[in-house]
Amino acid sequence: MKKFTKLLLGSLVLFSLSGCTAGDMITSYTSTSDQSEATLQNTSETPKQRVYMDEIKGTLKDFTGATLTMENQEQTYVFDLSEATLECEDGMITGDEISVIYEGQLSNKDTSTVKALKVVDDFHKKNQLEVRKAYGEVQSLTSNTITIKNKKGKTATYPITGTEQYYQNGIRTGVWVYIHFKGKFASSQDAQSSSLNASHLKVLSISDIDPLTLPEPTPTPDPAQVPDDDSAKEQQIHAEIQNISLNTLTVLPSGSDSAINIDLSQIPSYFKGGTAPGSYVTITYTGQFQGNSLDGVTVTTVTSDDPDSLGSRELTSTVSGTIIGHTANTVTLQTGDGATITCFTEGAKDTSTSNMESGAGICITFDPTKSKNSNIYTSIKIQDA
């Protein structure tokens, strides 16, 4: 019976972490007590080693793909997450209150003696992540990042993969935009630094107007008012995004083998699911489009396809980069334009030869609709870059 008591106590610890109550455990064990005692007698000569499980709560300070830095009561802990699952609702956002569930016994700040099993939201979270707002002058823009300088002269590069963007008056250097985001800037060792670390925030939207409000759809014109000259009529091209660099959007029109560049500096543009390569836009224009040049064409608006209206097989947004780390259910990339992007790997079709090894280059097709509030993206397909 002493062995039965030890087994019961050890099991209570395990089941408390999985949501079972002590009452559940007692009921379960008393209903099968005869069988349990018989099993204990039969295995008395081969006792199993006790497994210790516990959790530590704290604030997320940094995440590098396989390593987590968190702070608890002014103590800093660094965990290896290579065998852990990431399960926080908002992803891995700096400033969020989280819990690390681990196996083993933690000795002071030495995490080498334990094995991290999962990272979850702190059940007793005192401070929910609030939506915050930044306002700054655009310095650069790519598919995965935007850099702005605020009124105090500090610059910050925000991760914007899959982020909704609306530029009513065009996008170019010097335009001032509003960025809505969740999280806190990572702490810097240099208090006098002219830059802020925004690498692990979640950006919700970007716009040159606040709040982001789209204009009403243009009503269908009266046929009597439609010009007879086709060159004066508004027409549309459907095209695949290849790249964006500040005000220059490079696209490949459907049915064409020649990419074209669109100057977004003076025209309204709206990207509901971001400007990821592989996603599509509709270009509204007047004039005569020849298929490989915008000469003689006036572009009036650029609007992305709505990812919310597409099925998973129709989603084509991609992010590419070099693997810098992985966990049991995610992989983290360093993109060519300087972003650090983490993607779930569970459920994705993986045809890559990377084996998730650091240094390998991969391309991930992701679902922007499932990452509106999280900075971990849901992968649809993983392949070699």
C-alpha positions as CSV (number, residue, x, y, z in Angstrom):
1,M,0.0,0.0,0.0
2,K,2.9,2.4,0.6
3,K,3.9,1.9,-3.1
4,F,0.2,2.5,-4.1
5,T,0.3,5.8,-2.1
6,K,3.5,6.9,-3.8
7,L,2.0,6.1,-7.2
8,L,-1.2,8.0,-6.4
9,L,0.7,11.1,-5.3
10,G,2.9,11.1,-8.3
11,S,0.0,10.7,-10.6
12,L,-1.9,13.5,-8.9
13,V,0.9,15.9,-9.9
14,L,0.8,14.7,-13.5
15,F,-3.0,14.9,-13.8
16,S,-3.2,18.3,-12.1
17,L,-1.3,19.7,-15.1
18,S,-3.7,18.1,-17.6
19,G,-6.8,19.5,-15.9
20,C,-7.9,16.5,-13.9
21,T,-8.9,17.1,-10.3
22,A,-7.8,15.1,-7.3
23,G,-11.4,13.8,-7.0
24,D,-11.2,12.4,-10.5
25,M,-8.0,10.6,-9.7
26,I,-9.3,9.1,-6.4
27,T,-12.5,7.9,-8.1
28,S,-10.4,6.4,-10.9
29,Y,-8.0,4.6,-8.6
30,T,-10.6,3.3,-6.0
31,S,-12.7,1.8,-8.7
32,T,-9.7,-0.3,-9.9
33,S,-7.9,-0.7,-6.6
34,D,-7.8,-4.5,-6.7
35,Q,-6.3,-4.5,-10.1
36,S,-3.8,-1.7,-9.2
37,E,-2.6,-3.6,-6.1
38,A,-2.2,-6.8,-8.1
39,T,-0.2,-4.9,-10.7
40,L,2.0,-3.4,-8.1
41,Q,2.7,-6.8,-6.5
42,N,3.6,-8.2,-9.9
43,T,6.0,-5.3,-10.7
44,S,7.4,-4.8,-7.2
45,E,10.9,-5.9,-8.4
46,T,11.1,-3.3,-11.2
47,P,10.0,0.1,-9.8
48,K,9.8,3.0,-12.3
49,Q,11.7,6.2,-11.9
50,R,9.5,9.1,-10.7
51,V,9.0,11.9,-13.2
52,Y,8.8,15.5,-11.9
53,M,6.7,18.1,-13.8
54,D,6.2,21.7,-12.9
55,E,5.7,25.1,-14.5
56,I,7.2,28.6,-14.2
57,K,5.4,31.8,-15.1
58,G,6.9,34.9,-16.4
59,T,7.1,37.6,-19.1
60,L,8.4,36.7,-22.6
61,K,11.5,38.8,-23.3
62,D,12.9,37.1,-26.4
63,F,12.4,34.2,-28.7
64,T,15.0,33.0,-31.3
65,G,13.3,30.0,-32.9
66,A,14.4,27.4,-30.4
67,T,15.4,29.4,-27.4
68,L,13.1,31.4,-25.1
69,T,14.1,34.1,-22.7
70,M,11.6,35.0,-19.9
71,E,11.7,37.0,-16.7
72,N,10.2,35.9,-13.4
73,Q,10.4,38.1,-10.3
74,E,13.5,39.9,-11.8
75,Q,15.2,36.6,-12.5
76,T,16.0,35.7,-16.1
77,Y,15.5,32.2,-17.4
78,V,16.6,30.8,-20.8
79,F,14.8,27.6,-22.0
80,D,15.7,25.3,-24.9
81,L,12.4,24.8,-26.7
82,S,13.6,22.5,-29.4
83,E,11.4,19.6,-28.1
84,A,8.5,21.8,-26.8
85,T,5.3,22.8,-28.4
86,L,4.2,26.5,-28.7
87,E,0.6,26.9,-27.7
88,C,0.1,30.6,-26.8
89,E,-3.0,32.1,-28.4
90,D,-1.2,35.2,-29.6
91,G,2.0,33.5,-30.5
92,M,5.4,34.5,-29.1
93,I,4.9,38.2,-28.4
94,T,7.4,40.2,-26.2
95,G,5.7,41.4,-23.1
96,D,3.2,38.6,-22.9
97,E,2.6,36.7,-19.7
98,I,3.3,33.0,-20.3
99,S,4.0,29.7,-18.6
100,V,6.6,27.1,-19.4
101,I,5.7,23.6,-18.5
102,Y,8.8,21.4,-18.0
103,E,10.0,18.0,-16.9
104,G,12.6,17.8,-14.2
105,Q,13.6,19.9,-11.2
106,L,14.6,23.5,-11.8
107,S,17.6,24.6,-9.8
108,N,17.8,28.4,-9.4
109,K,18.2,29.8,-12.9
110,D,19.9,26.7,-14.3
111,T,17.4,25.4,-17.0
112,S,19.8,22.8,-18.3
113,T,18.5,20.3,-15.7
114,V,15.0,20.4,-17.1
115,K,13.2,19.6,-20.4
116,A,10.7,22.2,-21.6
117,L,7.5,20.5,-22.8
118,K,5.2,23.4,-23.9
119,V,4.8,27.1,-23.7
120,V,1.2,28.2,-22.9
121,D,-0.7,31.4,-21.9
122,D,-0.5,32.1,-18.1
123,F,-3.9,30.9,-16.8
124,H,-3.9,33.6,-14.2
125,K,-2.6,36.3,-16.6
126,K,-2.9,39.7,-14.8
127,N,-2.4,41.9,-17.9
128,Q,-3.9,41.1,-21.2
129,L,-2.1,42.3,-24.3
130,E,-3.6,45.6,-25.4
131,V,-3.8,47.0,-28.9
132,R,-1.3,49.9,-29.1
133,K,-0.6,52.5,-31.8
134,A,2.6,53.9,-33.3
135,Y,2.8,56.9,-35.7
136,G,5.8,57.5,-37.8
137,E,7.4,58.5,-41.0
138,V,8.0,55.6,-43.5
139,Q,11.6,54.8,-44.1
140,S,11.3,51.5,-46.0
141,L,8.7,48.9,-46.9
142,T,9.0,45.2,-48.0
143,S,6.7,42.2,-48.0
144,N,7.7,41.3,-44.4
145,T,8.8,44.6,-42.8
146,I,8.1,48.3,-42.5
147,T,10.5,50.7,-40.9
148,I,9.2,54.0,-39.5
149,K,10.8,56.9,-37.5
150,N,8.7,58.4,-34.8
151,K,8.5,62.1,-33.7
152,K,11.3,61.5,-31.1
153,G,13.6,60.3,-33.9
154,K,13.6,56.6,-32.9
155,T,13.3,54.1,-35.7
156,A,11.6,50.7,-35.5
157,T,11.3,47.8,-38.0
158,Y,8.0,46.0,-37.6
159,P,7.2,42.5,-38.9
160,I,4.2,42.8,-41.2
161,T,3.9,39.4,-43.0
162,G,0.2,39.0,-43.9
163,T,-0.8,42.3,-42.3
164,E,-3.7,44.4,-43.6
165,Q,-2.5,47.6,-45.2
166,Y,-4.4,50.6,-46.7
167,Y,-2.6,53.6,-48.2
168,Q,-5.3,56.1,-49.2
169,N,-2.9,58.7,-50.5
170,G,-0.2,56.3,-51.8
171,I,2.9,54.9,-50.1
172,R,6.4,56.4,-50.4
173,T,9.3,57.6,-48.3
174,G,8.2,60.4,-46.0
175,V,4.5,59.4,-45.7
176,W,3.3,59.2,-42.1
177,V,1.4,56.0,-41.1
178,Y,-0.4,54.6,-38.2
179,I,0.6,51.1,-37.0
180,H,-1.7,49.1,-34.7
181,F,0.1,46.3,-32.8
182,K,0.2,44.1,-29.7
183,G,3.1,43.5,-27.4
184,K,6.0,45.6,-26.0
185,F,9.3,46.6,-27.5
186,A,12.1,44.2,-26.5
187,S,14.4,45.8,-23.9
188,S,17.7,47.3,-25.1
189,Q,21.0,47.2,-23.4
190,D,21.6,50.7,-24.7
191,A,19.2,53.2,-23.2
192,Q,20.5,55.9,-25.6
193,S,19.8,53.7,-28.7
194,S,18.1,55.5,-31.6
195,S,16.2,52.3,-32.5
196,L,13.4,50.2,-30.9
197,N,13.3,46.4,-31.2
198,A,9.9,45.5,-32.6
199,S,10.9,42.1,-34.0
200,H,8.4,40.1,-31.9
201,L,5.4,42.3,-31.9
202,K,2.2,41.4,-33.7
203,V,1.2,44.1,-36.2
204,L,-2.6,44.2,-36.8
205,S,-2.9,47.0,-39.4
206,I,-1.1,49.8,-41.2
207,S,-2.7,52.9,-42.8
208,D,-2.1,56.5,-43.5
209,I,-5.5,57.3,-42.0
210,D,-6.8,56.4,-38.6
211,P,-9.0,54.5,-38.1
212,L,-8.5,52.4,-41.2
213,T,-11.7,53.0,-43.1
214,L,-12.2,51.9,-46.7
215,P,-14.2,54.1,-49.1
216,E,-17.6,52.9,-50.3
217,P,-17.6,50.8,-53.5
218,T,-17.9,52.9,-56.6
219,P,-21.5,52.5,-58.0
220,T,-22.0,51.0,-61.4
221,P,-22.0,53.8,-63.9
222,D,-25.0,54.6,-66.0
223,P,-24.5,53.0,-69.4
224,A,-25.3,56.3,-71.1
225,Q,-22.4,57.9,-69.3
226,V,-19.8,55.2,-70.2
227,P,-17.3,56.5,-72.8
228,D,-17.4,55.0,-76.2
229,D,-13.6,55.1,-76.3
230,D,-12.3,51.9,-74.6
231,S,-9.1,53.7,-73.6
232,A,-11.2,56.0,-71.3
233,K,-13.0,53.1,-69.6
234,E,-11.8,51.6,-66.4
235,Q,-10.4,48.1,-66.9
236,Q,-8.7,45.6,-64.7
237,I,-5.7,43.2,-64.7
238,H,-5.3,40.3,-62.3
239,A,-1.7,39.8,-61.3
240,E,0.6,37.8,-58.9
241,I,2.8,39.8,-56.5
242,Q,6.5,39.2,-57.0
243,N,7.9,41.8,-54.7
244,I,7.4,45.2,-53.1
245,S,10.1,47.7,-52.3
246,L,8.7,50.9,-50.8
247,N,6.5,52.4,-53.5
248,T,7.4,49.9,-56.3
249,L,5.1,46.9,-56.5
250,T,6.4,44.2,-59.0
251,V,3.7,41.9,-60.3
252,L,3.2,39.2,-63.0
253,P,-0.1,39.7,-64.9
254,S,-2.1,36.6,-65.5
255,G,-1.2,35.0,-68.8
256,S,2.0,37.0,-69.2
257,D,5.6,36.0,-68.8
258,S,6.8,39.6,-68.2
259,A,6.7,41.3,-64.8
260,I,5.8,44.9,-64.6
261,N,6.4,47.6,-61.9
262,I,3.6,49.7,-60.5
263,D,4.4,53.0,-58.8
264,L,2.2,53.2,-55.7
265,S,3.4,56.6,-54.5
266,Q,0.3,58.5,-55.7
267,I,-2.5,56.0,-56.0
268,P,-4.6,54.3,-53.3
269,S,-3.8,50.7,-52.6
270,Y,-5.3,48.1,-50.2
271,F,-3.8,44.8,-49.2
272,K,-6.1,42.9,-46.9
273,G,-3.8,39.9,-46.5
274,G,-0.5,41.8,-46.9
275,T,1.8,41.9,-49.9
276,A,3.3,38.4,-49.7
277,P,4.9,37.0,-52.9
278,G,2.5,34.6,-54.6
279,S,-0.7,36.5,-53.5
280,Y,-2.8,38.3,-56.1
281,V,-3.9,41.9,-56.7
282,T,-6.4,43.5,-59.1
283,I,-5.1,46.6,-60.9
284,T,-7.7,49.1,-62.1
285,Y,-6.5,51.3,-64.9
286,T,-7.5,53.3,-68.0
287,G,-5.7,53.2,-71.3
288,Q,-4.5,50.4,-73.5
289,F,-2.5,47.7,-71.7
290,Q,-0.2,45.8,-74.1
291,G,0.6,42.9,-71.7
292,N,4.2,43.7,-70.8
293,S,4.3,47.4,-70.2
294,L,2.3,50.2,-68.5
295,D,3.3,52.7,-71.2
296,G,0.1,54.6,-72.1
297,V,-1.7,53.3,-69.0
298,T,-2.9,55.2,-66.0
299,V,-3.3,53.0,-62.9
300,T,-6.0,54.3,-60.6
301,T,-6.1,51.7,-57.7
302,V,-4.5,48.4,-56.6
303,T,-6.5,46.0,-54.5
304,S,-5.4,42.6,-53.2
305,D,-7.6,39.5,-53.3
306,D,-9.6,38.9,-50.1
307,P,-8.0,35.9,-48.4
308,D,-11.2,35.5,-46.2
309,S,-13.1,34.6,-49.4
310,L,-10.7,31.9,-50.5
311,G,-10.4,28.3,-49.6
312,S,-7.2,26.9,-48.3
313,R,-6.3,25.4,-51.7
314,E,-6.6,28.8,-53.3
315,L,-4.3,30.6,-50.8
316,T,-0.9,31.3,-52.4
317,S,0.8,33.7,-50.0
318,T,4.4,32.7,-49.3
319,V,7.3,33.6,-47.1
320,S,10.9,32.4,-47.8
321,G,14.0,32.4,-45.7
322,T,16.7,30.5,-43.9
323,I,15.9,28.3,-40.9
324,I,17.3,29.6,-37.7
325,G,15.5,27.3,-35.2
326,H,12.6,25.0,-34.7
327,T,10.4,23.6,-31.9
328,A,8.3,20.4,-31.8
329,N,5.5,22.2,-33.8
330,T,7.1,25.3,-35.4
331,V,10.0,26.5,-37.6
332,T,11.5,30.0,-37.6
333,L,13.0,31.7,-40.6
334,Q,15.2,34.7,-41.1
335,T,13.9,36.3,-44.3
336,G,16.0,38.2,-46.8
337,D,14.4,41.5,-45.9
338,G,15.3,41.1,-42.2
339,A,12.2,39.7,-40.6
340,T,12.1,36.8,-38.1
341,I,9.0,34.7,-39.0
342,T,7.7,31.7,-37.1
343,C,5.3,29.2,-38.7
344,F,3.4,26.2,-37.4
345,T,4.5,22.9,-39.1
346,E,1.7,20.6,-38.0
347,G,-0.7,19.7,-40.7
348,A,1.4,21.2,-43.5
349,K,2.4,19.3,-46.6
350,D,6.2,19.1,-46.3
351,T,8.1,18.3,-49.5
352,S,11.3,20.0,-48.5
353,T,14.6,18.3,-47.9
354,S,15.6,20.5,-45.0
355,N,14.7,18.2,-42.1
356,M,14.2,21.5,-40.3
357,E,17.9,21.9,-40.0
358,S,19.3,25.4,-39.3
359,G,20.8,27.0,-42.4
360,A,18.4,25.3,-44.8
361,G,16.4,27.5,-47.1
362,I,12.7,26.9,-47.4
363,C,9.5,28.5,-48.8
364,I,6.3,28.3,-46.8
365,T,2.8,28.8,-48.2
366,F,0.7,30.2,-45.3
367,D,-2.8,31.1,-44.4
368,P,-3.0,34.8,-43.5
369,T,-6.6,34.4,-42.2
370,K,-5.4,32.3,-39.3
371,S,-2.7,34.7,-38.1
372,K,-4.7,38.0,-37.8
373,N,-4.0,38.1,-34.1
374,S,-1.0,35.8,-33.7
375,N,2.6,36.2,-34.8
376,I,2.9,32.5,-35.5
377,Y,1.6,31.6,-39.0
378,T,-0.3,28.5,-40.1
379,S,1.6,26.7,-42.8
380,I,-0.2,25.1,-45.7
381,K,2.8,23.8,-47.7
382,I,6.6,23.7,-47.0
383,Q,9.1,23.2,-49.8
384,D,12.7,24.0,-50.7
385,A,13.3,27.6,-51.5
